[in-house]
Amino acid sequence: MQPHDFFLILLLILLGARLFAELFRRFALPPVLGELCAGILLGPSLLGWIEPTSTIKLLAEIGIILLLFDVGLETDLHRLKESGKSAVLVAVGGFVLPFLLGTWAAYSLFSLPMIVSLFIGGTITATSIGITVRVLSDLKKRSSREGEIVLGAAVLDDIFGVLLLTILYEFSQSGGVDLVNTGKVFLFILLFFLTAPVAAKLLALLIQRFDSGSEKEGLIATAIFSLVLFFAWLAHQVGAPEIIGGFAAGLALSRRFLLPFGIALRENQAFAAKIENQIRPIVYLFTPIFFVTVGLSMNLRDIAWGESHVWLFGGAILAVSVVGKMAVPAMMRSLTPQKRLIVGLSMIPRGEVGLIFAEIGRTAGLFDNETYAALILVIVLTTLLPPFLIKLAYGRSPANRE
């Protein structure tokens, strides 16, 4: 590929992602689905203008690392503390049940290999914080009792999901359960949480000192982006996926986390906000490339849509995805029936985290085209439908409107 051809391809990816994201946002739909549709349109499924080359995949990998960095940056354990035991129950139930049900359905009903079944179960575990927050904020319910429970549970779900992804990634690389390498990964995570407060204090002081004395713009963005890349490299060195490093870096920089960078930056909130404001444009630049690449990697023409297996498999995974998330909220007697329904519906969206699981499963060679497409369909439906259903659930009882 000639450089000028790549420039045009990158232009189409970025412009297509933005146009479709804005279009979906205008219709009150998750923008991430618009970016996914842009990839489907530009890729072999429809127009066939772009193929996911190694260069595009590398940019997408940077995007996924930065996406998990942003998730870590937004992680708010204070929110979890405020929501209490109810959020923990919803999170644990909403994580364990979909994982077990998804794994069981894939392995027992469709006779897929165990490692493939585990990845399918993992794909439907996490809840998309971004989509959930957006819906509750639009309805002015973010600070309500059910809103606190959902947001606290979503925080835990993301942490559980990243840890599970680390384990499954190791299993996929080794072809089986390797407790030694898995132990190394958890040792890395433990060491990070133990050393992050000290390292963060030093880094914060160092970056702030150089920034105050620098006459050239861009020091903070360069330093933080370099830190993210370093954590990603370090994660790979101990056998974890690079994205766990991005997530760890985000936690270290989060003002909302209990231990790492929050301690170092608590005395200077203005500088903390400056860090977030300067790194966010880089995140927004690269992350759409990942979602468009997910769409580019699909070839809907190669899928035997007439085969009953595709629809049966997708329907079964969709069913356990919904049941697994709604089971525990349905049994919470401390909430009214309406609020139980709303909590359950709010936990259903998979969004970007589900796409990350599916894409890593595909690149690891675990999913064939039909399985991958069915999972993407499940992720899209579980992301697309709940916002409408939540609005309907609130609309059923005017007395509960704020």
VENUR-V276847 format. One record per pair of residues at least 24 apart in sequence whose C-alpha atoms are under 7 Angstrom apart, sorted by the first residue. I is the first residue (numbers start at 1). GAP is how many residues later the second one is. Records with the same first field share a line. If there is no record, write none. Layout:
# VENUR-V276847
I: GAP  GAP
This chain:
# VENUR-V276847
9: 41
13: 276  279
14: 275
17: 271  275
29: 355
30: 101
33: 347
35: 253  256  257
36: 255  256  258  259
37: 258
38: 254
39: 253  254  255  256  257
40: 255  256  258
42: 254
43: 253
44: 252  255
45: 253  254  255  256
51: 245
52: 241  244  245
59: 230
60: 229  230  233
61: 229
62: 224
63: 223  224  226  227
64: 179  223  226
65: 177  178  181
66: 180  217  221
67: 216  220
68: 175  178  179
69: 177  178  180  181
70: 180
71: 176  179
72: 175  176  178  179  182
73: 177  178  180  181
74: 180
75: 80  176  181  182
76: 79  180  181
77: 179  180  181
78: 178
79: 73
80: 72  73
83: 65  66  69
86: 63
87: 62  63  65  66
88: 65
90: 63  238  239
91: 62  63  65  66
93: 235
94: 31  230  231
95: 30  31  62
97: 227
98: 26  27  222  223  226  227
99: 25  26
101: 219
102: 215  218
115: 57
116: 250
119: 49  242
122: 235
123: 231  234  235
124: 197  226  230
125: 36
126: 31  32  35  224  227  228
127: 27  30  31  220  221  222  223
128: 221  222  223  224  225
129: 25
132: 214
135: 252
146: 193  197
150: 193  196  197
162: 82
166: 74  75
169: 72
170: 69  70
172: 192
181: 58
184: 54
185: 53  54  55
196: 56  64
197: 62  63  64  66
200: 52  60  61  64
201: 60  63
204: 60  61
220: 55  58
221: 57  58
294: 65
303: 66  67
310: 60  64
314: 60  61  64
318: 60
322: 26
338: 55
342: 48  51
345: 41  45
346: 40
348: 34  38
349: 33  34  37
350: 29  32  33
351: 28  32
354: 25
